[in-house]
Structures are given as structure tokens and as C-alpha cells.
Amino acid sequence: MEPEKMMILLTVMILLTLIIILIGFYVAARFFKGAGGGLHELINRFSSPDIPEGHSFSGMTIQIGRIYYRNCVRIIGSQSGLFLSVSIPFPGISGGMMLIPWDAITIDGA
């Protein structure tokens, strides 16, 4: 095969591979955004613009619904409740801050 045709074929293959990868990232972002609806429900219900004082743990992992938020959560136990700040490092998926009052927290099966 001629070198010019090889270069064109290689370029087309690289472009197709990049398009497939981008489509995969888009589909994954849409899936996790929908699956992470529990996080957004909590943020909408318990949104907090202020960070309370209390004992703080950074880089924590939590599970909300079927999604794990690994090493991207700050947790603060305060007098007024449990503060969670989620920082998601992926474009198109937002995190947020919430303060859940202690009386709104229950344990399943208890």
C-alpha cells in the first residue's frame, strides 16, 4: 500500500477511535448523572451555603443509592447536623454541599 494511503487510513482510524472514546465518556456521564439522583435530591432538600464548625474528615468515601463517591467527600459532624461536601472531578456531573439535621437521619432496619 502506498505511504499516502497508509497515512490517510491511519488518520481515519485515529479519528474514529477518538470519537468512540468521546461517545463512551458521554454515555458514562449521562448514566452516572441519572444514577446519582439521590445525591441531587439530598442537595436540593438540605442545601447549605455555609460550612459549619465541627470535627472534619476530608477525602472520605460514601455511598448514596447505588453510586459510591470515592475519596471526594468532606464530612463534618456539627451540633446542627451532618455536613457533606461532595466534589466530583468529572465535567457534566456536579457535586454540592448539604447539612442534614440529626433528626432527619435514620438507620435502615433499626
C-alpha positions in Angstrom: 0.0 0.0 0.0 1.2 3.5 -0.8 2.5 5.6 2.1 0.0 8.4 1.4 -2.9 6.0 1.6 -1.5 4.4 4.8 -1.3 7.9 6.4 -4.9 8.6 5.4 -6.1 5.3 6.7 -4.2 5.7 10.0 -5.6 9.2 10.4 -9.2 8.0 9.9 -8.7 5.1 12.3 -7.3 7.5 15.0 -10.3 9.9 14.5 -12.8 7.1 14.7 -11.1 5.8 17.9 -11.3 9.3 19.5 -15.0 9.6 18.5 -15.8 6.2 20.1 -13.9 7.2 23.3 -15.8 10.5 23.5 -19.1 8.8 23.0 -18.2 6.4 25.7 -17.4 9.2 28.1 -20.7 11.0 27.2 -22.7 7.8 27.8 -21.0 7.2 31.1 -21.5 10.8 32.3 -25.2 10.6 31.4 -25.5 7.2 33.2 -23.9 8.4 36.4 -25.7 11.7 36.4 -29.1 9.8 36.3 -27.9 7.2 38.7 -26.7 9.8 41.2 -30.1 11.3 41.5 -30.1 10.5 45.2 -27.2 13.0 45.7 -29.0 15.8 43.9 -32.2 15.1 45.9 -30.3 15.4 49.1 -28.6 18.6 48.0 -31.9 20.1 46.9 -33.6 19.2 50.2 -30.7 20.0 52.6 -28.6 22.5 50.7 -26.2 24.5 52.8 -24.2 27.6 51.6 -22.2 27.6 54.9 -19.6 25.2 56.3 -20.4 24.5 60.0 -17.8 24.2 62.7 -17.1 20.7 63.9 -14.8 17.7 63.6 -13.9 17.4 59.9 -12.9 14.4 57.7 -11.7 15.0 54.1 -11.2 12.6 51.2 -13.9 10.3 52.5 -15.9 7.7 50.6 -19.7 7.4 50.9 -22.5 5.6 49.0 -25.8 7.2 48.1 -28.1 4.9 46.3 -26.0 2.7 44.1 -23.3 5.2 43.5 -20.0 5.4 45.5 -18.4 8.8 45.8 -14.8 7.7 46.5 -12.3 10.0 48.1 -14.2 13.1 47.2 -16.3 13.9 50.2 -15.7 16.1 53.2 -17.7 15.2 56.3 -18.2 17.4 59.3 -20.1 16.4 62.4 -21.6 19.6 63.9 -24.1 20.5 66.6 -26.8 21.2 63.9 -26.3 18.0 61.8 -24.1 16.1 59.4 -22.4 18.3 56.8 -21.4 16.7 53.5 -19.5 18.4 50.7 -19.1 16.4 47.5 -16.5 17.4 44.9 -16.9 15.3 41.7 -13.9 15.7 39.4 -15.8 14.9 36.2 -17.2 17.5 33.8 -21.0 17.5 33.5 -21.6 16.0 36.9 -21.9 18.5 39.8 -21.4 17.9 43.5 -22.6 20.2 46.2 -22.8 21.0 50.0 -25.6 19.9 52.3 -26.3 20.0 56.0 -28.6 17.1 57.1 -30.2 17.7 60.5 -29.7 15.0 63.1 -33.4 14.4 63.4 -33.6 13.7 59.6 -31.1 10.8 59.9 -32.4 7.3 60.4 -30.8 3.8 60.3 -32.4 1.3 58.0 -33.6 -1.8 59.8 -33.4 -0.2 63.3 
